[in-house]
Amino acid sequence: MAKIFIYPATSLILSDLVARYGHTPLSSAIAVRERIQTAGIESVPLQITPEEPKKGLRWAAVEVPSGVRGRMALYGPMIEACDAAIVINDADLAFGCMGCARTNELIKYLIREKNVPRLDLNYPKNEEEGVRFVAAIKRFLAEMGGGE
Amino acid sequence: MTTPVRIAQISCGPEYSGVQQEINEAARAVNGEIFFPDIALKDIMRDFGEFGLDVRSPDLKLAIARAKALVDGRVDADAVFVATCFRCAEAAIVRNELRRYIHTHSRLPVVSYSFTERTTAGTLLTRMEALTTIARRRALLAREAQEGLTMGVDSGSSTTKAIVMKDNKIVGTGWQPTTEVLKSAEQVIGHALDEAGVRRDEIEATGTTGYGRFLVGKHIRADLVQEELTTNSKGAVYLADRQHGPATVIDIGGMDNKAISVQDGIPGTFTMGGICAGASGRFLEMTAKRLGVDITELGPLAMRGFSAHVPMNSYCIVFGTQSLVNALAAGSSREDVAAAACHSVAEQVFEQQLQEVDIKEPVIMVGGTSLIDGLVYAMGELLQTKIMVPKYSQYIGAVGSALLASGFIKDG
């Protein structure tokens, strides 16, 4: 089974779909869970400390805002670890939302650069597009060796 | 314990920069409580659309919607803290516009700040203290006249000042460079009391401000320990006799600068800081030293020179000093170099800080650097306005403290 990075990484629907097909979704939930389960850190709300923006220097230079580098400390390792990616563009906020546009641009570029199997979709605007949207994701997940 | 001041946080990025804890801690230190205005998902896009600033980052869209909810009164708060990442252009535009929007459309005190991962609670403390003071102590800040016999002490990074006031008049002053904080404070207090001709036990109330305010406040058992944004605003409008209507207070200090937008004597928005000492009074001290003049002679020297004759950029104090040395080595006159140094400091403050407050006349310059007339002239040229420098402007924090302290005189 494959490790699949999802974008938006906060999308629970997408994460659930990937998991249903037996793959491992690489998402915000995993990265944040790792941190909040680490004993000894006290940095609410995400347990991200000032060390994370420094770790983020691996993906973005020092002149890049700390918020971008801190986010990259979460998402960078997942992009490096992924076997495939599903990218949903212009998603509705309720579907999944990643707060910083600059980080989002960098994430999408790094996924593209990694050259792994990638499904790029626009968020559906009506029911008909919605059906095609889900079918495309199912097909991609099945092609990656997964099954319901 | 009084009820905490509820500070609404409107931000993008602090939780991912690892500094949310620092923001919370700074607020808690001044009995403030940070909260995030709660709004429904459906309201975000509506409010964002109505505001009309078409940014791409969803967290900034949320920030805009939260600001609208506060202004519309759908969420209750006592004060607002707007924070975004340093070096993010998109966020800087939003931060500035939201600060202006909240200031214009509500009575909520607001402060904006751009953070890095190195931002600490200590850095934020003075700003949070000013924010909670404005929210909590409006009655105290409304004081327009000094009563009784009071004393104010300003323990600043460069100099320590003391003022004794009696029945709305300054009757004693003390001033000297800060060396040992308590020793310097004791010396200026002694001088101010001698000049006023009063004994310490006759003083009815005291106030302290400046970097050493907590230490000195504890030592002299001050009735009021208050950050300098508040005391300087009060002192400035009091001395300039502009207690009603708008005013802008600029204090270019030894270590940092303050720009405060004041309405009826109460600070509304303010900025504090500076990228480097190149934009502070420290650079002018270095310039005076290099030119071989006392700091008090730098202003008159600068007034005889032309800043345009010398290229100087004091964005960084090291490179600024290099420009200064190069100019002198190339044969520039001391007058022109002094004028260029004043212009450069004024320009840094203008570019880095005055863009973040709404400049409204009168503009009042205070603090020790306001006595450097070359600097005041340069600032006036940049702002295209005549700058007011009230008498005793170098004692501004101490005057504000003595004025506000009279609110603590016990009856009978």
Interface residues (C-beta under 8 A of the other chain):
Chain A: E42 S43 V44 P45 L46 I48 T49 P50 E51 E52 P53 K54 E63 V64 P65 S66 G67 V68 R69 G70 R71 L74 L93 A94 C97 M98 G99 C100 A101 R102
Chain B: C12 G13 P14 E15 Y16 S17 G18 V19 Q20 Q21 N24 L41 I44 M45 V55 R56 S57 P58 D59 L60 L62 T84 C85 F86 R87 C88 E90 A91 F115 T116 E117 R118
